[in-house]
Amino acid sequence: MRSLRAALTGSLQGPDLMQSWVLLHDRGLDQPRLEEALVLAQ
C-alpha cells in the first residue's frame, strides 16, 4: 500500500488511501499519476 500511496500522492503517509484515490479519480488525476510512477520505476 505504501508504493501505491507514493505513486498517487507523492508521500508515504497521509489521509485514508481509498478516500484520496476516489478524490484523485474524480479529478482525473489517478491514472496519469500511476502511469508516471510506472515509467519512473523502469
mmCIF entry with sequence, helices, sheets and N, C-alpha, C, O atoms, coordinates in Angstrom:
data_MODEL
# 
_entry.id   MODEL 
# 
_entity.id                         1 
_entity.type                       polymer 
_entity.pdbx_number_of_molecules   1 
# 
_entity_poly.entity_id                      1 
_entity_poly.type                           'polypeptide(L)' 
_entity_poly.nstd_linkage                   no 
_entity_poly.nstd_monomer                   no 
_entity_poly.pdbx_seq_one_letter_code       MRSLRAALTGSLQGPDLMQSWVLLHDRGLDQPRLEEALVLAQ 
_entity_poly.pdbx_seq_one_letter_code_can   MRSLRAALTGSLQGPDLMQSWVLLHDRGLDQPRLEEALVLAQ 
_entity_poly.pdbx_strand_id                 A 
# 
loop_
_entity_poly_seq.entity_id 
_entity_poly_seq.num 
_entity_poly_seq.mon_id 
_entity_poly_seq.hetero 
1 1  MET n 
1 2  ARG n 
1 3  SER n 
1 4  LEU n 
1 5  ARG n 
1 6  ALA n 
1 7  ALA n 
1 8  LEU n 
1 9  THR n 
1 10 GLY n 
1 11 SER n 
1 12 LEU n 
1 13 GLN n 
1 14 GLY n 
1 15 PRO n 
1 16 ASP n 
1 17 LEU n 
1 18 MET n 
1 19 GLN n 
1 20 SER n 
1 21 TRP n 
1 22 VAL n 
1 23 LEU n 
1 24 LEU n 
1 25 HIS n 
1 26 ASP n 
1 27 ARG n 
1 28 GLY n 
1 29 LEU n 
1 30 ASP n 
1 31 GLN n 
1 32 PRO n 
1 33 ARG n 
1 34 LEU n 
1 35 GLU n 
1 36 GLU n 
1 37 ALA n 
1 38 LEU n 
1 39 VAL n 
1 40 LEU n 
1 41 ALA n 
1 42 GLN n 
# 
_struct_asym.id          A 
_struct_asym.entity_id   1 
# 
loop_
_struct_conf.conf_type_id 
_struct_conf.id 
_struct_conf.pdbx_PDB_helix_id 
_struct_conf.beg_label_comp_id 
_struct_conf.beg_label_asym_id 
_struct_conf.beg_label_seq_id 
_struct_conf.pdbx_beg_PDB_ins_code 
_struct_conf.end_label_comp_id 
_struct_conf.end_label_asym_id 
_struct_conf.end_label_seq_id 
_struct_conf.pdbx_end_PDB_ins_code 
_struct_conf.beg_auth_comp_id 
_struct_conf.beg_auth_asym_id 
_struct_conf.beg_auth_seq_id 
_struct_conf.end_auth_comp_id 
_struct_conf.end_auth_asym_id 
_struct_conf.end_auth_seq_id 
_struct_conf.pdbx_PDB_helix_class 
_struct_conf.details 
_struct_conf.pdbx_PDB_helix_length 
HELX_P HELX_P1 AA1 ARG A 2  ? THR A 9  ? ARG A 2  THR A 9  1 ? 8  
HELX_P HELX_P2 AA2 LEU A 17 ? ASP A 26 ? LEU A 17 ASP A 26 1 ? 10 
HELX_P HELX_P3 AA3 ASP A 30 ? ALA A 41 ? ASP A 30 ALA A 41 1 ? 12 
# 
_struct_conf_type.id          HELX_P 
_struct_conf_type.criteria    ? 
_struct_conf_type.reference   ? 
# 
loop_
_atom_site.group_PDB 
_atom_site.id 
_atom_site.type_symbol 
_atom_site.label_atom_id 
_atom_site.label_alt_id 
_atom_site.label_comp_id 
_atom_site.label_asym_id 
_atom_site.label_entity_id 
_atom_site.label_seq_id 
_atom_site.pdbx_PDB_ins_code 
_atom_site.Cartn_x 
_atom_site.Cartn_y 
_atom_site.Cartn_z 
_atom_site.occupancy 
_atom_site.B_iso_or_equiv 
_atom_site.pdbx_formal_charge 
_atom_site.auth_seq_id 
_atom_site.auth_comp_id 
_atom_site.auth_asym_id 
_atom_site.auth_atom_id 
_atom_site.pdbx_PDB_model_num 
ATOM 1   N N  . MET A 1 1  ? 0.808   -1.186 0.000   1.00 0.00 ? 1  MET A N  1 
ATOM 2   C CA . MET A 1 1  ? 0.000   0.000  0.000   1.00 0.00 ? 1  MET A CA 1 
ATOM 3   C C  . MET A 1 1  ? 0.864   1.267  0.000   1.00 0.00 ? 1  MET A C  1 
ATOM 4   O O  . MET A 1 1  ? 0.453   2.300  -0.530  1.00 0.00 ? 1  MET A O  1 
ATOM 5   N N  . ARG A 1 2  ? 2.053   1.186  0.592   1.00 0.00 ? 2  ARG A N  1 
ATOM 6   C CA . ARG A 1 2  ? 2.906   2.373  0.608   1.00 0.00 ? 2  ARG A CA 1 
ATOM 7   C C  . ARG A 1 2  ? 3.335   2.774  -0.796  1.00 0.00 ? 2  ARG A C  1 
ATOM 8   O O  . ARG A 1 2  ? 3.412   3.962  -1.112  1.00 0.00 ? 2  ARG A O  1 
ATOM 9   N N  . SER A 1 3  ? 3.611   1.793  -1.629  1.00 0.00 ? 3  SER A N  1 
ATOM 10  C CA . SER A 1 3  ? 4.008   2.100  -3.007  1.00 0.00 ? 3  SER A CA 1 
ATOM 11  C C  . SER A 1 3  ? 2.868   2.758  -3.759  1.00 0.00 ? 3  SER A C  1 
ATOM 12  O O  . SER A 1 3  ? 3.079   3.709  -4.512  1.00 0.00 ? 3  SER A O  1 
ATOM 13  N N  . LEU A 1 4  ? 1.669   2.256  -3.557  1.00 0.00 ? 4  LEU A N  1 
ATOM 14  C CA . LEU A 1 4  ? 0.505   2.840  -4.216  1.00 0.00 ? 4  LEU A CA 1 
ATOM 15  C C  . LEU A 1 4  ? 0.271   4.261  -3.722  1.00 0.00 ? 4  LEU A C  1 
ATOM 16  O O  . LEU A 1 4  ? 0.003   5.162  -4.517  1.00 0.00 ? 4  LEU A O  1 
ATOM 17  N N  . ARG A 1 5  ? 0.370   4.460  -2.415  1.00 0.00 ? 5  ARG A N  1 
ATOM 18  C CA . ARG A 1 5  ? 0.198   5.804  -1.853  1.00 0.00 ? 5  ARG A CA 1 
ATOM 19  C C  . ARG A 1 5  ? 1.257   6.748  -2.419  1.00 0.00 ? 5  ARG A C  1 
ATOM 20  O O  . ARG A 1 5  ? 0.946   7.881  -2.786  1.00 0.00 ? 5  ARG A O  1 
ATOM 21  N N  . ALA A 1 6  ? 2.490   6.293  -2.488  1.00 0.00 ? 6  ALA A N  1 
ATOM 22  C CA . ALA A 1 6  ? 3.563   7.133  -3.017  1.00 0.00 ? 6  ALA A CA 1 
ATOM 23  C C  . ALA A 1 6  ? 3.304   7.495  -4.474  1.00 0.00 ? 6  ALA A C  1 
ATOM 24  O O  . ALA A 1 6  ? 3.541   8.631  -4.884  1.00 0.00 ? 6  ALA A O  1 
ATOM 25  N N  . ALA A 1 7  ? 2.826   6.548  -5.247  1.00 0.00 ? 7  ALA A N  1 
ATOM 26  C CA . ALA A 1 7  ? 2.544   6.812  -6.657  1.00 0.00 ? 7  ALA A CA 1 
ATOM 27  C C  . ALA A 1 7  ? 1.409   7.812  -6.825  1.00 0.00 ? 7  ALA A C  1 
ATOM 28  O O  . ALA A 1 7  ? 1.456   8.667  -7.709  1.00 0.00 ? 7  ALA A O  1 
ATOM 29  N N  . LEU A 1 8  ? 0.400   7.707  -5.984  1.00 0.00 ? 8  LEU A N  1 
ATOM 30  C CA . LEU A 1 8  ? -0.768  8.582  -6.122  1.00 0.00 ? 8  LEU A CA 1 
ATOM 31  C C  . LEU A 1 8  ? -0.578  9.950  -5.489  1.00 0.00 ? 8  LEU A C  1 
ATOM 32  O O  . LEU A 1 8  ? -1.019  10.959 -6.039  1.00 0.00 ? 8  LEU A O  1 
ATOM 33  N N  . THR A 1 9  ? 0.082   9.988  -4.327  1.00 0.00 ? 9  THR A N  1 
ATOM 34  C CA . THR A 1 9  ? 0.131   11.243 -3.576  1.00 0.00 ? 9  THR A CA 1 
ATOM 35  C C  . THR A 1 9  ? 1.523   11.835 -3.466  1.00 0.00 ? 9  THR A C  1 
ATOM 36  O O  . THR A 1 9  ? 1.666   13.012 -3.135  1.00 0.00 ? 9  THR A O  1 
ATOM 37  N N  . GLY A 1 10 ? 2.564   11.036 -3.738  1.00 0.00 ? 10 GLY A N  1 
ATOM 38  C CA . GLY A 1 10 ? 3.923   11.522 -3.593  1.00 0.00 ? 10 GLY A CA 1 
ATOM 39  C C  . GLY A 1 10 ? 4.427   11.484 -2.164  1.00 0.00 ? 10 GLY A C  1 
ATOM 40  O O  . GLY A 1 10 ? 5.467   12.062 -1.849  1.00 0.00 ? 10 GLY A O  1 
ATOM 41  N N  . SER A 1 11 ? 3.683   10.800 -1.297  1.00 0.00 ? 11 SER A N  1 
ATOM 42  C CA . SER A 1 11 ? 4.055   10.713 0.113   1.00 0.00 ? 11 SER A CA 1 
ATOM 43  C C  . SER A 1 11 ? 3.794   9.306  0.619   1.00 0.00 ? 11 SER A C  1 
ATOM 44  O O  . SER A 1 11 ? 2.948   8.593  0.080   1.00 0.00 ? 11 SER A O  1 
ATOM 45  N N  . LEU A 1 12 ? 4.519   8.908  1.651   1.00 0.00 ? 12 LEU A N  1 
ATOM 46  C CA . LEU A 1 12 ? 4.307   7.589  2.238   1.00 0.00 ? 12 LEU A CA 1 
ATOM 47  C C  . LEU A 1 12 ? 3.289   7.619  3.369   1.00 0.00 ? 12 LEU A C  1 
ATOM 48  O O  . LEU A 1 12 ? 2.867   6.566  3.848   1.00 0.00 ? 12 LEU A O  1 
ATOM 49  N N  . GLN A 1 13 ? 2.892   8.801  3.798   1.00 0.00 ? 13 GLN A N  1 
ATOM 50  C CA . GLN A 1 13 ? 1.919   8.944  4.869   1.00 0.00 ? 13 GLN A CA 1 
ATOM 51  C C  . GLN A 1 13 ? 0.876   9.964  4.461   1.00 0.00 ? 13 GLN A C  1 
ATOM 52  O O  . GLN A 1 13 ? 1.129   10.839 3.633   1.00 0.00 ? 13 GLN A O  1 
ATOM 53  N N  . GLY A 1 14 ? -0.300  9.838  5.053   1.00 0.00 ? 14 GLY A N  1 
ATOM 54  C CA . GLY A 1 14 ? -1.338  10.810 4.764   1.00 0.00 ? 14 GLY A CA 1 
ATOM 55  C C  . GLY A 1 14 ? -2.710  10.292 5.125   1.00 0.00 ? 14 GLY A C  1 
ATOM 56  O O  . GLY A 1 14 ? -2.833  9.310  5.857   1.00 0.00 ? 14 GLY A O  1 
ATOM 57  N N  . PRO A 1 15 ? -3.744  10.943 4.619   1.00 0.00 ? 15 PRO A N  1 
ATOM 58  C CA . PRO A 1 15 ? -5.112  10.530 4.906   1.00 0.00 ? 15 PRO A CA 1 
ATOM 59  C C  . PRO A 1 15 ? -5.426  9.169  4.285   1.00 0.00 ? 15 PRO A C  1 
ATOM 60  O O  . PRO A 1 15 ? -4.609  8.595  3.565   1.00 0.00 ? 15 PRO A O  1 
ATOM 61  N N  . ASP A 1 16 ? -6.597  8.679  4.571   1.00 0.00 ? 16 ASP A N  1 
ATOM 62  C CA . ASP A 1 16 ? -7.036  7.379  4.075   1.00 0.00 ? 16 ASP A CA 1 
ATOM 63  C C  . ASP A 1 16 ? -6.776  7.251  2.578   1.00 0.00 ? 16 ASP A C  1 
ATOM 64  O O  . ASP A 1 16 ? -7.188  8.105  1.793   1.00 0.00 ? 16 ASP A O  1 
ATOM 65  N N  . LEU A 1 17 ? -6.092  6.183  2.191   1.00 0.00 ? 17 LEU A N  1 
ATOM 66  C CA . LEU A 1 17 ? -5.693  5.999  0.801   1.00 0.00 ? 17 LEU A CA 1 
ATOM 67  C C  . LEU A 1 17 ? -6.891  5.861  -0.128  1.00 0.00 ? 17 LEU A C  1 
ATOM 68  O O  . LEU A 1 17 ? -6.896  6.443  -1.213  1.00 0.00 ? 17 LEU A O  1 
ATOM 69  N N  . MET A 1 18 ? -7.894  5.109  0.271   1.00 0.00 ? 18 MET A N  1 
ATOM 70  C CA . MET A 1 18 ? -9.051  4.905  -0.606  1.00 0.00 ? 18 MET A CA 1 
ATOM 71  C C  . MET A 1 18 ? -9.813  6.208  -0.833  1.00 0.00 ? 18 MET A C  1 
ATOM 72  O O  . MET A 1 18 ? -10.257 6.475  -1.950  1.00 0.00 ? 18 MET A O  1 
ATOM 73  N N  . GLN A 1 19 ? -9.969  7.012  0.201   1.00 0.00 ? 19 GLN A N  1 
ATOM 74  C CA . GLN A 1 19 ? -10.643 8.310  0.034   1.00 0.00 ? 19 GLN A CA 1 
ATOM 75  C C  . GLN A 1 19 ? -9.827  9.219  -0.871  1.00 0.00 ? 19 GLN A C  1 
ATOM 76  O O  . GLN A 1 19 ? -10.376 9.915  -1.724  1.00 0.00 ? 19 GLN A O  1 
ATOM 77  N N  . SER A 1 20 ? -8.523  9.209  -0.682  1.00 0.00 ? 20 SER A N  1 
ATOM 78  C CA . SER A 1 20 ? -7.651  10.023 -1.524  1.00 0.00 ? 20 SER A CA 1 
ATOM 79  C C  . SER A 1 20 ? -7.743  9.581  -2.976  1.00 0.00 ? 20 SER A C  1 
ATOM 80  O O  . SER A 1 20 ? -7.802  10.408 -3.886  1.00 0.00 ? 20 SER A O  1 
ATOM 81  N N  . TRP A 1 21 ? -7.754  8.273  -3.182  1.00 0.00 ? 21 TRP A N  1 
ATOM 82  C CA . TRP A 1 21 ? -7.815  7.742  -4.539  1.00 0.00 ? 21 TRP A CA 1 
ATOM 83  C C  . TRP A 1 21 ? -9.115  8.139  -5.221  1.00 0.00 ? 21 TRP A C  1 
ATOM 84  O O  . TRP A 1 21 ? -9.109  8.501  -6.397  1.00 0.00 ? 21 TRP A O  1 
ATOM 85  N N  . VAL A 1 22 ? -10.228 8.076  -4.499  1.00 0.00 ? 22 VAL A N  1 
ATOM 86  C CA . VAL A 1 22 ? -11.523 8.475  -5.057  1.00 0.00 ? 22 VAL A CA 1 
ATOM 87  C C  . VAL A 1 22 ? -11.486 9.945  -5.471  1.00 0.00 ? 22 VAL A C  1 
ATOM 88  O O  . VAL A 1 22 ? -11.958 10.298 -6.551  1.00 0.00 ? 22 VAL A O  1 
ATOM 89  N N  . LEU A 1 23 ? -10.933 10.794 -4.623  1.00 0.00 ? 23 LEU A N  1 
ATOM 90  C CA . LEU A 1 23 ? -10.845 12.214 -4.961  1.00 0.00 ? 23 LEU A CA 1 
ATOM 91  C C  . LEU A 1 23 ? -9.969  12.446 -6.190  1.00 0.00 ? 23 LEU A C  1 
ATOM 92  O O  . LEU A 1 23 ? -10.319 13.235 -7.068  1.00 0.00 ? 23 LEU A O  1 
ATOM 93  N N  . LEU A 1 24 ? -8.838  11.762 -6.247  1.00 0.00 ? 24 LEU A N  1 
ATOM 94  C CA . LEU A 1 24 ? -7.961  11.896 -7.412  1.00 0.00 ? 24 LEU A CA 1 
ATOM 95  C C  . LEU A 1 24 ? -8.649  11.370 -8.675  1.00 0.00 ? 24 LEU A C  1 
ATOM 96  O O  . LEU A 1 24 ? -8.513  11.962 -9.746  1.00 0.00 ? 24 LEU A O  1 
ATOM 97  N N  . HIS A 1 25 ? -9.375  10.278 -8.554  1.00 0.00 ? 25 HIS A N  1 
ATOM 98  C CA . HIS A 1 25 ? -10.095 9.720  -9.690  1.00 0.00 ? 25 HIS A CA 1 
ATOM 99  C C  . HIS A 1 25 ? -11.162 10.690 -10.194 1.00 0.00 ? 25 HIS A C  1 
ATOM 100 O O  . HIS A 1 25 ? -11.309 10.892 -11.399 1.00 0.00 ? 25 HIS A O  1 
ATOM 101 N N  . ASP A 1 26 ? -11.897 11.281 -9.270  1.00 0.00 ? 26 ASP A N  1 
ATOM 102 C CA . ASP A 1 26 ? -12.940 12.234 -9.655  1.00 0.00 ? 26 ASP A CA 1 
ATOM 103 C C  . ASP A 1 26 ? -12.377 13.407 -10.439 1.00 0.00 ? 26 ASP A C  1 
ATOM 104 O O  . ASP A 1 26 ? -13.068 13.991 -11.275 1.00 0.00 ? 26 ASP A O  1 
ATOM 105 N N  . ARG A 1 27 ? -11.129 13.751 -10.172 1.00 0.00 ? 27 ARG A N  1 
ATOM 106 C CA . ARG A 1 27 ? -10.478 14.870 -10.863 1.00 0.00 ? 27 ARG A CA 1 
ATOM 107 C C  . ARG A 1 27 ? -9.664  14.404 -12.079 1.00 0.00 ? 27 ARG A C  1 
ATOM 108 O O  . ARG A 1 27 ? -9.047  15.219 -12.766 1.00 0.00 ? 27 ARG A O  1 
ATOM 109 N N  . GLY A 1 28 ? -9.667  13.090 -12.339 1.00 0.00 ? 28 GLY A N  1 
ATOM 110 C CA . GLY A 1 28 ? -8.945  12.549 -13.482 1.00 0.00 ? 28 GLY A CA 1 
ATOM 111 C C  . GLY A 1 28 ? -7.442  12.532 -13.298 1.00 0.00 ? 28 GLY A C  1 
ATOM 112 O O  . GLY A 1 28 ? -6.695  12.543 -14.276 1.00 0.00 ? 28 GLY A O  1 
ATOM 113 N N  . LEU A 1 29 ? -6.984  12.504 -12.039 1.00 0.00 ? 29 LEU A N  1 
ATOM 114 C CA . LEU A 1 29 ? -5.557  12.567 -11.773 1.00 0.00 ? 29 LEU A CA 1 
ATOM 115 C C  . LEU A 1 29 ? -4.941  11.234 -11.390 1.00 0.00 ? 29 LEU A C  1 
ATOM 116 O O  . LEU A 1 29 ? -3.717  11.118 -11.336 1.00 0.00 ? 29 LEU A O  1 
ATOM 117 N N  . ASP A 1 30 ? -5.754  10.235 -11.125 1.00 0.00 ? 30 ASP A N  1 
ATOM 118 C CA . ASP A 1 30 ? -5.204  8.962  -10.647 1.00 0.00 ? 30 ASP A CA 1 
ATOM 119 C C  . ASP A 1 30 ? -4.434  8.216  -11.724 1.00 0.00 ? 30 ASP A C  1 
ATOM 120 O O  . ASP A 1 30 ? -3.296  7.806  -11.494 1.00 0.00 ? 30 ASP A O  1 
ATOM 121 N N  . GLN A 1 31 ? -5.017  8.036  -12.865 1.00 0.00 ? 31 GLN A N  1 
ATOM 122 C CA . GLN A 1 31 ? -4.358  7.250  -13.910 1.00 0.00 ? 31 GLN A CA 1 
ATOM 123 C C  . GLN A 1 31 ? -3.060  7.898  -14.388 1.00 0.00 ? 31 GLN A C  1 
ATOM 124 O O  . GLN A 1 31 ? -2.056  7.198  -14.514 1.00 0.00 ? 31 GLN A O  1 
ATOM 125 N N  . PRO A 1 32 ? -3.036  9.199  -14.658 1.00 0.00 ? 32 PRO A N  1 
ATOM 126 C CA . PRO A 1 32 ? -1.750  9.795  -15.070 1.00 0.00 ? 32 PRO A CA 1 
ATOM 127 C C  . PRO A 1 32 ? -0.662  9.647  -14.008 1.00 0.00 ? 32 PRO A C  1 
ATOM 128 O O  . PRO A 1 32 ? 0.499   9.423  -14.349 1.00 0.00 ? 32 PRO A O  1 
ATOM 129 N N  . ARG A 1 33 ? -1.012  9.765  -12.744 1.00 0.00 ? 33 ARG A N  1 
ATOM 130 C CA . ARG A 1 33 ? -0.015  9.624  -11.682 1.00 0.00 ? 33 ARG A CA 1 
ATOM 131 C C  . ARG A 1 33 ? 0.503   8.200  -11.603 1.00 0.00 ? 33 ARG A C  1 
ATOM 132 O O  . ARG A 1 33 ? 1.700   7.984  -11.414 1.00 0.00 ? 33 ARG A O  1 
ATOM 133 N N  . LEU A 1 34 ? -0.391  7.221  -11.747 1.00 0.00 ? 34 LEU A N  1 
ATOM 134 C CA . LEU A 1 34 ? 0.040   5.826  -11.712 1.00 0.00 ? 34 LEU A CA 1 
ATOM 135 C C  . LEU A 1 34 ? 0.916   5.494  -12.922 1.00 0.00 ? 34 LEU A C  1 
ATOM 136 O O  . LEU A 1 34 ? 1.919   4.791  -12.794 1.00 0.00 ? 34 LEU A O  1 
ATOM 137 N N  . GLU A 1 35 ? 0.537   6.000  -14.088 1.00 0.00 ? 35 GLU A N  1 
ATOM 138 C CA . GLU A 1 35 ? 1.329   5.755  -15.287 1.00 0.00 ? 35 GLU A CA 1 
ATOM 139 C C  . GLU A 1 35 ? 2.716   6.381  -15.162 1.00 0.00 ? 35 GLU A C  1 
ATOM 140 O O  . GLU A 1 35 ? 3.708   5.775  -15.568 1.00 0.00 ? 35 GLU A O  1 
ATOM 141 N N  . GLU A 1 36 ? 2.790   7.584  -14.605 1.00 0.00 ? 36 GLU A N  1 
ATOM 142 C CA . GLU A 1 36 ? 4.092   8.225  -14.412 1.00 0.00 ? 36 GLU A CA 1 
ATOM 143 C C  . GLU A 1 36 ? 4.964   7.438  -13.448 1.00 0.00 ? 36 GLU A C  1 
ATOM 144 O O  . GLU A 1 36 ? 6.169   7.305  -13.661 1.00 0.00 ? 36 GLU A O  1 
ATOM 145 N N  . ALA A 1 37 ? 4.363   6.922  -12.398 1.00 0.00 ? 37 ALA A N  1 
ATOM 146 C CA . ALA A 1 37 ? 5.125   6.116  -11.425 1.00 0.00 ? 37 ALA A CA 1 
ATOM 147 C C  . ALA A 1 37 ? 5.665   4.854  -12.080 1.00 0.00 ? 37 ALA A C  1 
ATOM 148 O O  . ALA A 1 37 ? 6.786   4.437  -11.789 1.00 0.00 ? 37 ALA A O  1 
ATOM 149 N N  . LEU A 1 38 ? 4.891   4.249  -12.950 1.00 0.00 ? 38 LEU A N  1 
ATOM 150 C CA . LEU A 1 38 ? 5.348   3.037  -13.635 1.00 0.00 ? 38 LEU A CA 1 
ATOM 151 C C  . LEU A 1 38 ? 6.503   3.351  -14.586 1.00 0.00 ? 38 LEU A C  1 
ATOM 152 O O  . LEU A 1 38 ? 7.449   2.570  -14.688 1.00 0.00 ? 38 LEU A O  1 
ATOM 153 N N  . VAL A 1 39 ? 6.434   4.466  -15.268 1.00 0.00 ? 39 VAL A N  1 
ATOM 154 C CA . VAL A 1 39 ? 7.513   4.855  -16.177 1.00 0.00 ? 39 VAL A CA 1 
ATOM 155 C C  . VAL A 1 39 ? 8.781   5.119  -15.385 1.00 0.00 ? 39 VAL A C  1 
ATOM 156 O O  . VAL A 1 39 ? 9.863   4.696  -15.791 1.00 0.00 ? 39 VAL A O  1 
ATOM 157 N N  . LEU A 1 40 ? 8.663   5.811  -14.260 1.00 0.00 ? 40 LEU A N  1 
ATOM 158 C CA . LEU A 1 40 ? 9.827   6.123  -13.439 1.00 0.00 ? 40 LEU A CA 1 
ATOM 159 C C  . LEU A 1 40 ? 10.441  4.864  -12.812 1.00 0.00 ? 40 LEU A C  1 
ATOM 160 O O  . LEU A 1 40 ? 11.635  4.838  -12.510 1.00 0.00 ? 40 LEU A O  1 
ATOM 161 N N  . ALA A 1 41 ? 9.641   3.846  -12.620 1.00 0.00 ? 41 ALA A N  1 
ATOM 162 C CA . ALA A 1 41 ? 10.120  2.612  -11.983 1.00 0.00 ? 41 ALA A CA 1 
ATOM 163 C C  . ALA A 1 41 ? 10.914  1.722  -12.947 1.00 0.00 ? 41 ALA A C  1 
ATOM 164 O O  . ALA A 1 41 ? 11.567  0.772  -12.514 1.00 0.00 ? 41 ALA A O  1 
ATOM 165 N N  . GLN A 1 42 ? 10.863  2.017  -14.224 1.00 0.00 ? 42 GLN A N  1 
ATOM 166 C CA . GLN A 1 42 ? 11.553  1.172  -15.212 1.00 0.00 ? 42 GLN A CA 1 
ATOM 167 C C  . GLN A 1 42 ? 13.027  1.440  -15.243 1.00 0.00 ? 42 GLN A C  1 
ATOM 168 O O  . GLN A 1 42 ? 13.753  0.816  -16.017 1.00 0.00 ? 42 GLN A O  1 
# 
